[in-house]
Amino acid sequence: MEAIQKIETLDISIFDEISSQTTEEDKKSMLSVQTAVRNHRPQYNYLEIGSYLGGSIQPHLVDPQCKSVVSIDKRPKTQPDERGFDWTYLQNSTARMMENLKRVAADNLDKIKTIDGSTDELKPEEVGFLADLCLIDGEHTDVAMKRDFEFCLSILNPNGGLIMFHDAQITYNGIFEALEDLTARGIRFKAYNLPHVIFAVEIGDFPIHDHPYIVERLINNHLGYLYSLRSNDKYRRFSNRTPFRLAREILNKVRGSNVSE
């Protein structure tokens, strides 16, 4: 009962046992989504792409309404990133993650299935269930994000489901293209940002956005909008260094592109 109370009151201490690469607002958004999903489905299946230490699995592991968890992670030592550098993961192994999760709820480990691989190497039937909720937090490139999104679509509950992206301020181009593809294919969806950098896509008839917790976070969406912009502001500061700024000023004068009529 304590775990349920923590989930339904957005008590982020439920994440305390395992370090998670998420902000406090991200954690509240994740618990808001989980609570909304629980409200719609007596039992749900959770799929996660990119688990590292297992931090974001914690609330689903202890949730009695979560029937099954699948974690897909290729477990690379390094992986590319849209920010222009490779990201390094030390001691990145499934065994380490499972030891972490054992401290959280040893009796529930049998509901976790781990797959060491990438979604471009897997077939949907290897997951073993239809997912109600997916989190994409693997390789932070637009190409990988779109690939992971398509995989999630292929195993999503046909009665509707939710796909979340973490670090949406990094893979926003891929997310934009994924939504364009949904529109072109006539797939019904609703999409929105949740503070700080969670981007949610409801597929079909799965109105998570109606839940009071989600409504509240949408009303306070400025938290996510400004956080995302400020997290990328270092690139603007870099491009405004003297050599680049002078070059733009000269180019604007030649083109007249800095003049409004």
Sine and cosine of phi, psi and omega as CSV:
sin_phi,cos_phi,sin_psi,cos_psi,sin_omega,cos_omega
0.00,0.00,-0.55,0.84,0.00,-1.00
-0.88,0.47,-0.64,0.77,0.00,-1.00
-0.90,0.43,-0.69,0.72,0.01,-1.00
-0.88,0.48,-0.68,0.73,0.00,-1.00
-0.88,0.47,-0.65,0.76,0.01,-1.00
-0.90,0.43,-0.66,0.75,0.01,-1.00
-0.89,0.46,-0.76,0.65,-0.14,-0.99
-0.98,0.21,-0.17,0.98,0.09,-1.00
-0.94,-0.33,0.18,0.98,0.02,-1.00
0.83,0.55,0.65,0.76,0.02,-1.00
-0.99,0.12,0.98,-0.22,-0.12,-0.99
-0.96,0.30,-0.02,1.00,0.10,-1.00
-0.91,0.41,-0.22,0.97,0.04,-1.00
-0.92,0.40,-0.27,0.96,0.04,-1.00
-1.00,-0.07,0.03,1.00,-0.21,-0.98
-0.93,0.38,-0.50,0.87,-0.14,-0.99
-0.92,0.38,-0.60,0.80,-0.05,-1.00
-0.84,-0.55,0.75,-0.66,0.02,-1.00
-0.88,0.48,0.69,-0.72,0.00,-1.00
-0.80,-0.60,0.68,-0.73,-0.03,-1.00
-1.00,0.10,0.86,0.52,-0.03,-1.00
-0.66,-0.75,0.46,-0.89,0.06,-1.00
-0.99,0.14,0.15,-0.99,0.05,-1.00
-0.88,0.47,-0.63,0.77,0.02,-1.00
-0.92,0.39,-0.61,0.79,0.08,-1.00
-0.86,0.52,-0.72,0.69,-0.01,-1.00
-0.87,0.48,-0.68,0.74,0.03,-1.00
-0.90,0.44,-0.63,0.78,0.03,-1.00
-0.91,0.42,-0.67,0.74,0.02,-1.00
-0.89,0.46,-0.68,0.74,0.02,-1.00
-0.94,0.35,-0.55,0.83,0.07,-1.00
-0.88,0.47,-0.70,0.71,0.03,-1.00
-0.90,0.44,-0.71,0.71,-0.01,-1.00
-0.87,0.50,-0.68,0.73,0.02,-1.00
-0.89,0.45,-0.66,0.75,0.01,-1.00
-0.91,0.41,-0.64,0.76,0.04,-1.00
-0.90,0.44,-0.70,0.72,0.03,-1.00
-0.86,0.51,-0.55,0.83,-0.02,-1.00
-0.93,0.36,-0.46,0.89,-0.04,-1.00
-0.99,-0.11,-0.45,0.89,-0.07,-1.00
-0.78,-0.63,0.86,-0.51,0.05,-1.00
-0.84,0.55,-0.57,0.82,0.13,-0.99
-0.71,-0.71,0.57,-0.82,0.00,-1.00
-0.63,-0.77,0.41,-0.91,0.07,-1.00
-0.94,-0.34,0.69,-0.72,-0.07,-1.00
-0.88,-0.47,0.77,-0.63,0.06,-1.00
-0.86,-0.51,0.67,-0.75,-0.03,-1.00
-0.74,-0.67,0.74,-0.67,0.07,-1.00
-0.93,-0.37,0.93,-0.37,-0.08,-1.00
1.00,-0.08,1.00,-0.03,-0.12,-0.99
-0.93,-0.37,-0.49,0.87,-0.04,-1.00
0.76,0.65,-0.97,-0.25,-0.08,-1.00
-1.00,0.03,-0.18,0.98,0.00,-1.00
1.00,-0.10,0.18,0.98,-0.09,-1.00
-0.85,0.52,-0.67,0.74,-0.06,-1.00
-0.99,0.13,-0.11,0.99,0.07,-1.00
-0.99,0.16,-0.42,0.91,-0.16,-0.99
-0.73,0.68,-0.80,0.59,-0.07,-1.00
-0.92,0.39,-0.42,0.91,0.03,-1.00
-0.98,0.18,-0.54,0.84,0.02,-1.00
-0.88,0.47,-0.63,0.78,-0.06,-1.00
-1.00,-0.05,0.01,1.00,-0.04,-1.00
-1.00,0.03,0.90,-0.44,-0.01,-1.00
-0.91,0.41,-0.33,0.94,0.04,-1.00
-0.99,0.14,-0.24,0.97,0.07,-1.00
-0.99,0.11,0.93,-0.36,-0.09,-1.00
-0.97,0.23,-0.71,0.70,-0.07,-1.00
-0.57,-0.82,0.49,-0.87,0.05,-1.00
-0.79,-0.61,0.75,-0.66,0.15,-0.99
-0.87,-0.49,0.79,-0.62,0.04,-1.00
-0.92,-0.38,0.87,-0.50,0.05,-1.00
-0.94,-0.34,0.86,-0.52,-0.01,-1.00
-0.40,-0.92,0.82,-0.57,0.00,-1.00
-0.96,0.27,-0.25,0.97,0.04,-1.00
0.86,0.50,0.79,0.61,0.01,-1.00
-0.97,0.22,0.41,-0.91,0.14,-0.99
-0.96,0.26,-0.62,0.78,0.09,-1.00
-0.66,-0.75,0.42,-0.91,0.10,-0.99
-0.52,-0.85,0.47,-0.88,-0.04,-1.00
-0.93,0.38,0.29,-0.96,-0.10,-1.00
-0.52,-0.86,0.63,-0.78,-0.02,-1.00
-0.91,0.42,-0.22,0.98,0.02,-1.00
-0.98,0.19,-0.03,1.00,0.13,-0.99
0.99,-0.15,0.26,0.97,0.04,-1.00
-0.53,-0.85,0.33,-0.94,0.08,-1.00
-0.99,0.12,0.65,-0.76,0.02,-1.00
-0.99,-0.15,0.74,-0.67,-0.06,-1.00
-0.98,-0.19,0.71,-0.71,0.05,-1.00
-0.88,-0.48,0.92,-0.39,-0.02,-1.00
-0.99,0.13,0.64,-0.77,0.05,-1.00
0.76,0.66,0.75,0.67,-0.07,-1.00
-1.00,0.03,0.98,-0.18,-0.03,-1.00
-0.55,-0.84,0.45,-0.89,0.07,-1.00
-0.91,0.42,-0.60,0.80,-0.01,-1.00
-0.87,0.49,-0.68,0.74,0.02,-1.00
-0.90,0.44,-0.68,0.74,0.01,-1.00
-0.89,0.46,-0.69,0.72,-0.03,-1.00
-0.92,0.39,-0.55,0.84,0.09,-1.00
-0.90,0.43,-0.64,0.77,0.06,-1.00
-0.88,0.47,-0.72,0.69,-0.05,-1.00
-0.94,0.35,-0.44,0.90,0.06,-1.00
-0.88,0.48,-0.56,0.83,0.04,-1.00
-0.93,0.36,-0.44,0.90,-0.03,-1.00
-0.98,0.20,-0.77,0.64,-0.05,-1.00
-0.33,-0.95,0.99,0.11,-0.07,-1.00
-0.87,0.50,-0.56,0.83,-0.06,-1.00
-0.96,0.29,-0.22,0.97,-0.06,-1.00
-0.97,-0.23,0.04,1.00,-0.11,-0.99
-0.89,0.46,-0.39,0.92,-0.04,-1.00
-0.94,0.35,-0.19,0.98,0.03,-1.00
-1.00,-0.04,0.06,1.00,0.03,-1.00
-0.98,-0.22,0.76,-0.65,0.14,-0.99
-0.90,-0.43,0.79,-0.62,0.00,-1.00
-0.94,-0.34,0.64,-0.77,0.04,-1.00
-0.78,-0.62,0.92,-0.40,0.05,-1.00
-1.00,0.07,0.99,-0.11,-0.03,-1.00
0.05,-1.00,-0.04,-1.00,0.01,-1.00
-0.93,-0.38,0.43,-0.90,-0.05,-1.00
-0.91,0.41,-0.34,0.94,0.06,-1.00
-0.98,0.18,-0.07,1.00,0.02,-1.00
-0.95,-0.32,-0.11,0.99,-0.14,-0.99
-0.95,-0.31,0.43,-0.90,0.17,-0.98
-0.97,-0.22,0.58,-0.82,-0.04,-1.00
-0.80,0.60,-0.60,0.80,-0.05,-1.00
-0.92,0.39,-0.29,0.96,0.03,-1.00
-0.94,0.35,-0.35,0.94,0.02,-1.00
-0.93,0.38,-0.68,0.74,0.07,-1.00
1.00,-0.04,0.02,1.00,0.08,-1.00
-0.40,-0.92,0.15,-0.99,0.18,-0.98
-0.99,-0.12,0.77,-0.63,-0.10,-0.99
-1.00,0.03,0.64,-0.77,0.13,-0.99
-0.99,-0.10,-0.50,0.87,-0.05,-1.00
-0.64,-0.77,0.77,-0.64,0.03,-1.00
-0.81,-0.59,0.57,-0.82,0.14,-0.99
-0.84,-0.54,0.82,-0.58,0.06,-1.00
-0.97,-0.25,0.91,-0.41,-0.02,-1.00
-0.52,-0.86,0.67,0.74,-0.03,-1.00
-1.00,-0.10,-0.76,-0.65,0.00,-1.00
-0.89,0.46,0.80,-0.60,-0.10,-0.99
-1.00,0.00,0.87,0.49,0.15,-0.99
-0.82,-0.58,0.43,-0.90,-0.02,-1.00
-0.88,0.47,-0.64,0.77,-0.02,-1.00
-0.90,0.44,-0.74,0.68,-0.01,-1.00
-0.91,0.41,-0.62,0.78,-0.01,-1.00
-0.88,0.47,-0.71,0.70,0.01,-1.00
-0.90,0.43,-0.63,0.78,0.05,-1.00
-0.88,0.48,-0.70,0.71,0.01,-1.00
-0.92,0.40,-0.60,0.80,0.02,-1.00
-0.90,0.44,-0.70,0.72,0.01,-1.00
-0.89,0.45,-0.60,0.80,0.03,-1.00
-0.90,0.43,-0.69,0.72,0.02,-1.00
-0.88,0.48,-0.65,0.76,0.05,-1.00
-0.85,0.52,-0.61,0.79,-0.08,-1.00
-0.94,0.34,-0.36,0.93,-0.03,-1.00
-0.89,-0.45,0.22,0.98,-0.04,-1.00
-0.98,0.22,0.55,-0.83,0.06,-1.00
-0.82,0.58,0.81,-0.58,-0.02,-1.00
-0.90,0.43,-0.27,0.96,0.07,-1.00
-0.99,0.10,0.08,1.00,0.02,-1.00
0.90,-0.44,0.49,-0.87,0.01,-1.00
-0.24,-0.97,0.06,-1.00,-0.06,-1.00
-0.81,-0.59,0.71,-0.70,0.09,-1.00
-0.88,-0.47,0.82,-0.58,0.00,-1.00
-0.93,-0.36,0.55,-0.83,0.15,-0.99
-0.90,-0.43,0.70,-0.71,0.18,-0.98
-0.99,-0.17,0.46,-0.89,-0.04,-1.00
0.87,0.49,0.70,0.71,-0.03,-1.00
-0.90,0.43,-0.33,0.94,0.02,-1.00
-0.95,0.31,-0.15,0.99,0.02,-1.00
-0.99,-0.17,-0.70,0.71,-0.11,-0.99
-0.97,-0.25,0.54,0.84,-0.08,-1.00
-0.89,0.45,-0.54,0.84,0.03,-1.00
-0.91,0.41,-0.67,0.75,0.04,-1.00
-0.91,0.41,-0.63,0.77,0.03,-1.00
-0.89,0.45,-0.69,0.73,0.02,-1.00
-0.85,0.52,-0.72,0.70,-0.01,-1.00
-0.91,0.40,-0.60,0.80,0.03,-1.00
-0.89,0.45,-0.66,0.75,0.02,-1.00
-0.93,0.36,-0.60,0.80,0.08,-1.00
-0.87,0.48,-0.64,0.77,0.02,-1.00
-0.91,0.42,-0.67,0.74,0.02,-1.00
-0.86,0.50,-0.69,0.72,0.01,-1.00
-0.88,0.47,-0.71,0.71,-0.01,-1.00
-0.89,0.45,-0.51,0.86,-0.03,-1.00
-1.00,0.00,0.00,1.00,0.03,-1.00
0.95,0.32,0.43,0.90,0.03,-1.00
-1.00,0.04,0.82,-0.57,-0.03,-1.00
-0.95,0.31,0.71,-0.70,0.01,-1.00
-0.40,-0.92,0.32,-0.95,0.21,-0.98
-0.76,-0.65,0.66,-0.75,-0.08,-1.00
-0.71,-0.70,0.60,-0.80,-0.03,-1.00
-0.29,-0.96,0.39,-0.92,0.06,-1.00
-1.00,-0.04,0.64,-0.77,0.11,-0.99
-0.86,-0.51,0.71,-0.71,-0.05,-1.00
-0.86,0.51,0.63,-0.78,-0.12,0.99
-0.99,0.11,-0.84,0.54,-0.16,-0.99
-0.78,-0.62,0.66,0.75,0.12,-0.99
-0.99,-0.15,0.79,-0.62,0.08,-1.00
-0.90,-0.44,0.82,-0.57,-0.10,-0.99
-0.93,-0.37,0.66,-0.75,0.07,-1.00
-0.79,-0.61,0.92,-0.39,0.10,-1.00
-1.00,0.09,0.79,-0.61,0.01,-1.00
-0.95,-0.32,0.79,-0.62,0.02,-1.00
0.95,0.31,-0.54,-0.84,-0.06,-1.00
-1.00,-0.09,1.00,0.07,-0.01,-1.00
-0.55,-0.83,0.96,0.30,-0.19,-0.98
-0.97,0.25,0.91,0.42,0.04,-1.00
-0.87,0.49,-0.51,0.86,-0.07,-1.00
-0.90,0.44,-0.25,0.97,0.01,-1.00
-0.98,0.21,-0.31,0.95,-0.05,-1.00
-0.92,0.39,0.66,-0.75,-0.04,-1.00
-0.81,0.59,-0.60,0.80,0.01,-1.00
-0.90,0.44,-0.66,0.75,-0.01,-1.00
-0.95,0.33,-0.65,0.76,0.04,-1.00
-0.84,0.54,-0.70,0.71,-0.01,-1.00
-0.88,0.47,-0.65,0.76,-0.03,-1.00
-0.96,0.29,-0.50,0.86,0.07,-1.00
-0.94,0.33,-0.60,0.80,0.05,-1.00
-0.89,0.46,-0.58,0.81,0.01,-1.00
-0.99,-0.15,0.58,0.81,-0.08,-1.00
-0.92,0.39,-0.25,0.97,0.05,-1.00
-0.85,0.53,-0.48,0.88,0.00,-1.00
-0.87,0.50,-0.69,0.72,0.01,-1.00
-0.96,0.26,-0.65,0.76,-0.03,-1.00
-0.87,0.50,-0.78,0.63,-0.05,-1.00
-0.94,0.33,-0.61,0.80,0.03,-1.00
-0.87,0.49,-0.69,0.72,-0.01,-1.00
-0.89,0.45,-0.71,0.71,0.01,-1.00
-0.90,0.44,-0.69,0.72,-0.04,-1.00
-0.93,0.36,-0.51,0.86,0.00,-1.00
-0.94,0.35,-0.40,0.92,0.05,-1.00
-0.99,-0.16,0.06,1.00,-0.11,-0.99
-0.92,0.38,-0.37,0.93,0.01,-1.00
-0.88,0.48,-0.49,0.87,0.02,-1.00
-0.95,0.31,-0.59,0.81,0.07,-1.00
-0.92,0.40,-0.67,0.74,0.03,-1.00
-0.89,0.46,-0.63,0.78,0.02,-1.00
-0.91,0.42,-0.71,0.71,-0.05,-1.00
-0.95,0.32,-0.25,0.97,0.03,-1.00
-1.00,-0.09,0.14,0.99,0.11,-0.99
-0.90,0.43,0.43,-0.90,-0.19,-0.98
-0.75,0.67,-0.76,0.66,-0.05,-1.00
-0.88,0.48,-0.68,0.74,-0.04,-1.00
-0.95,0.32,-0.63,0.78,-0.02,-1.00
-0.91,0.41,-0.69,0.73,0.02,-1.00
-0.90,0.44,-0.64,0.77,0.02,-1.00
-0.89,0.46,-0.65,0.76,0.03,-1.00
-0.92,0.39,-0.63,0.78,0.01,-1.00
-0.88,0.47,-0.69,0.73,0.03,-1.00
-0.89,0.45,-0.71,0.70,-0.02,-1.00
-0.90,0.44,-0.64,0.77,0.01,-1.00
-0.90,0.43,-0.63,0.78,0.01,-1.00
-0.92,0.40,-0.65,0.76,0.01,-1.00
-0.90,0.43,-0.70,0.71,-0.06,-1.00
-0.99,0.12,-0.37,0.93,-0.10,-0.99
0.94,0.33,0.37,0.93,-0.09,-1.00
-0.98,0.18,-0.08,1.00,0.05,-1.00
-0.98,-0.22,0.34,0.94,-0.02,-1.00
-0.88,-0.48,0.78,-0.62,0.07,-1.00
-0.96,-0.27,0.68,-0.73,0.00,-1.00
-0.97,-0.26,0.00,0.00,0.00,0.00
